Amino acid sequence: PDTVTSTNQLSLFVRHWHPATLTLDPFHEIVLDSYYVDELKEKLSEKSGIAEEYIDFAKPSGFFPCDMSVLNIHSDLEWNPKTTSLDAWPIQINEDGGVLFYKDSREELKTLTQDERNELLTKESARAGAASTISTYSPRKERPLKIYLDRRCCVGEADVD
């Protein structure tokens, strides 16, 4: 993995999107020395083996880990936004920990049958359901904080606010 050596560097999490198989690779961290899109594409090219001119990227909405349906990644994201800098609109990443998806622009989107679509929806709803069943139950009852003021020392003195 890349190592951050300066506070001026930008550390991003990236995932490779495969439209032909409707899959996302695990997160990888990349470290950039600047906010320029050209450097981002150069780093992604080194990591993936895709030529820079064929790398498309998009910023998913929300916060890490930016979970979204694989059925919507191709159509809902703005691929290859017209910007030269990552800290400019519409990307607006100006701190470490930002998430980007990238893909090979030559890869065609898989056409799904209705059965495949239903199977994917079932898998995703099961995954989303498993993620949302985390218990927030606490066995301890929260108790209020009581503050007692020692007013014995001030008997007979006027209150001054």
N, C-alpha and C positions, 0 to 999 in steps of 0.2 A: 504493500500500500504506500501511497504518497505520504510524505511527512511535511508537516507545516514547520517552516523555519523562520517565518516572519509574521508579524501582526498584520502586515499589508496583504498577505495571501488570503485567498478565499477557498474554503473547504466546502465541497458540494457532495450530495449523495445522488448517484445516477442509477437508472435502471434501463436495461436494453429491452425494448418492446419488439416482439416478433409478430407482425401482422399475419404472416402466413400460417402461424400455429396458434395465434391468439394467446401468447404467453409472455410473461415478464420474467426476466432474469432477476436474481437477488440484487440487493443494493451493493454498489461499489462506491468507495470514496475517491474523489479526485481533488487535487489541490491546484489552484490556478494562481499565477503571479499577477494577473490583471483581471479586469472585468470584461475583456474583449471576447466577442463570440468566436473570432478566429482562433484564439487560444483554446477555448472550450472544444471546438471541433477538432483541433489538433490532438488534444488529450484523449478525446473519445475515440479518435482514429487509432491512436497508439494502443488503447485498451481493447478495442473491438476488432481491429483489422479491417474496418470499413474505410474506404478512401474518404477524405474530408469532404469532397464535393457531393458525396452521397449521404452524408449524415444530416438527418432532420432531427430537431429537438423541440420539446414542448415542456411547459411548466404546468404540472397538475394543480388543481385548486386545493385549498385546505393546507393543513399542516402535516408534518411527518407522522405517519408513513404514507400519507396521501392515497389511501385505499380507494379504488374506484373499480367499477365493473370492466372486465376486459372487453365486453361488448361495446362499451362507450369510449374507450381510449382513442380509437382511431378517428372517431367523428366529433367527439366533444372537446378535444384539445386543439389549440391553435398551433399547428406544426409550422416550424420555421418562421417565427414572427420577424417582421421587417425591422430589425434593430441591430446595431453593431456592438451594443454594450449590455451586459447582463443587469446593470442597475438602472436601466431605462425602461420605460413602459413599452410593452406589456409584461415583460419578464419581472422586473423590479426585485432582483435578488441583490441585497446589499449587506448581507451578514452570513456567517457560516451556518451550515446546516440546511441550506436550501435543497429542494428536490427537483430533479429534471428527469424526464424520460427521453430516450433517443431511439432512433430506428434507422434502418437502411432504406433510403427512399426508393430503391429499385424493387423492394419486396412488396408483393401484391397482397392485399387483404384477403384472407380466407373467406370463401362463401359458405355459409352454414346452412345445413338442412334444418327443418323445424325441430327434429329430434335432437340434433346436436345443440341447437340453441336452448332447448328445454333442459337438456342435461347440464349445460354450463350454468344456466340460471339456478338449477337445483344445487349444484356445487357451491356457487357463490352465496346463495342464501344460507346454506349450512355453515359456510365459513364465517359469514357475517353474524349468524346466530351464535356460533361458538364464541366469537369475540365479544358479543354483547352479554354473555351470561356470567361475566366476572362479577362476583359478589362484592357489594360494598358494605355488607353487614359488619358492624363492629360490636363485639360482645360487651364492651364497656359503655355504660350510660354516660353521656357527657354531663358534667356537673358545672354549675355556674361558679364564677369567680366572685368571692365576697371580699370586699375591702373594708376593713375596720379602721376607723380613725381614732387615735388616742386623744380624746378631747379633755382629759383631766388636767393637762398642763396649761390649758388655756381658759380655765374657769375664771370668770370675772373680766376677761379681756374682751375688747370689742373685736368683732370679726372684720378683717380688712381684706377686701377683694382686689 
